[in-house]
Amino acid sequence: MASRKDRDPLFGAAVLRRTFELRREEQSPQFDLIYRGVLRDEGLTDDQVQRYLRDHLSAVDAAIAGRGRGGGGR
């Protein structure tokens, strides 16, 4: 497991946002509560996360599918 200093907060926020997008739940109260809290805690903006997603979508999708960034896929 990566230590807190080794992790990439943008990657984590992008995975969270993309997970809600794939479930078509980005308008849900849970998304607003969880995602906005992560942005606040990490000092990020939604624009930063969306730019990161545009540039790293395949890596984010692979992590969600358990094939990347230590996802532990089969």
Protein Blocks (a to p, Z undefined) as FASTA:
>chain_A
ZZfklpcfklmmmmmmmmmmmnopmmbmklmmmmmmmmmmnopafklmmmmmmmmmmmmm
mmmnopgghlopZZ
